[in-house]
Amino acid sequence: MTKADLVRKVSAETGIIRKDVALAVDAFLEAVKDSMKDGKHIEIRGFGTFKLKVRKERIGRNPKTEEKVKVPARVVPTFKFSRAFKDDVDDANANILK
């Protein structure tokens, strides 16, 4: 699903025009990005949590030359789905494993 698909679906379900839904979706995404830039995490109950994680410095290798390369420590954004979200998806897709 793309952002345009999401806007279309929310618009259809709420009756709000697509332009307004697109503004709301863009504002939400900007708020998430701005909070992450400020070092804050965002918890959306029943959905998941956006957090920042620190990746330690490590030794990597260039696959082409096999040369060892120092990879510096860095901060990366992550997302962890809530247990309720995972359970809903698992219940909805239980028939795939059969």
ABEGO torsion letter per residue (X at the ends): XBAAAAAAAAAAAAGBBAAAAAAAAAAAAAAAAAAAAAGBBBBBBGAEBBBBBBBBBBBBBBAAAGBBBBBBBBBBBBBBBBAAAAAAAAAAAAAAAX
